[in-house]
Amino acid sequence: MAAGVYIARKKNGEIYFRSSITYRNRHISLGSFQTEQKAHKAYKEAEQIVREGKEKIEDYDKDKFALSFEKFVVLINVRDNGIYIKNPIYLKKGFFLYYLTEEEILKFDVDDLFYYSEHKIMRRGNHFFVSDFGMQVTLMSRYGIKNYAVSGRDFRFVNGDSLDFRYENIEIFSHYHGVIRKYKKNQELFEAKIHRNGDWILGRYQTELEAAMAYNKAAKLLKQHGEKKNFPLNYIEELEGEDYKKFMEKVTISKRFRESIDK
């Protein structure tokens, strides 16, 4: 039997060939093949990738390689980064790429590496999902975005790249003016912004109510300093009269923003 190849049998007794390689004391399966020759070719390709280190992910050609594209990515990642990950992931500084296909490359924060190392991403139509405890879980639901949400109305990708799932690239709009819901390391935060010669971040808050009040406070300060633009205020049903005033006094907003008003 050729190097890196062993025989396996299907339930019906039919023979097929599997290939694998050992690299850095890690046994890496290379897949199943119909012939011994193709299985051995995959083994030789894997040997070349991990030992010689010349190939890049962009070099993949399905007509040239016996290896699948997924295994190709896995091998290059373990060679370059020293970490074996069973899914087609390539590590970068502070984030990683998940190669759904050669053309569809998803980006995630490194905080999500453990999850996507264990959960394979699939696609149906325009929706990406994983199988988690027997259920189909959409990627967007990990950010608190419902299945019926509409991009541009309920949320947006900040840089316009709908394949970039890094937390800072996803903004979820609130029903309050100037409030955006964000997720960072699976923690929900509410960012308050106001537009005055560009967007000003007023702060990030634990509750949506605090962020809404921060926006109101900034709008009030602008009006007091002669700003003519009409900033619509948030109506906060939970607070009235003195309670509203006390809450507004308690909420802090960006020192940089306050200083810009005084100039």
C-alpha positions, 0 to 999 in steps of 0.5 A: 500500500502506498505511503499515507494510504489505507483501505476502508470499507463501506457498509455494503462491503465496497472498498475505498481508500483513505489518506492521512498525514502526521504533522507535529504529532498531529494525525490529520485526515486528508479525506476519502478517495476512490483509488489508491493513486488519488489517495497517495497523490493527496498525501504527497500534496499534503507532505509538500505543503507542510514540509516545503511551505510554498503554497498559499491558499490562493494557489488552490486549483481543483483541477490540479489538486487531489486534496479538497479545498477545505483540507488545503486551507487546514494544512496551510493554517497548521503549517503557518500558525502551528494550530490544527483546526478541523474547519477551513480556518486561517488565523490572522492577527486579532481575527480569522478567516473562515473559507466557506468557499474559495470566493466566500471568505468570512471574517470573525474576531479571534474571540469566536475561534473556539466556537467556529473551530467546533461548528461547521458553517453552512449556507442556505440562500442568503443565510449562514448557519451552524448546527448546534445541539441539533438545531440550525442556528443562524450566525446573525442570531449570535449578535442578537439579530432576528431572522426577520431583520432587514439589513440597512433597516434593523442593522448594518455592516459598518464597512459594507462587507456582509461577510465581515462578522467582526463585532465592531463591524455590526451595528444593530439599530435601536428604536431610540434616536442615536442608539445602536446595540452592539455585541462585544465578546458576547456582551450586549452594549448600547452605543449612543451617537449624535451627528454634528459635523460627523458622528460623535460617540457619546459613550457605551452603556449597559442599558438602552435607556442610559444610551437614549438618555445620553443622546437626549443630554447631548441634544439638549447641550447643543441646543443650549449652545445655539445649535440650530439643527433640530435633534429629535428627542427620545420619549422615555415613557418610564421617566417623568418629571424629577425622575427624568432630570435626575437620570439625565444628570446621572448619565455621563457623556463623552468629555471630548464631545462636551469640550467640542461644544465649548470651543 
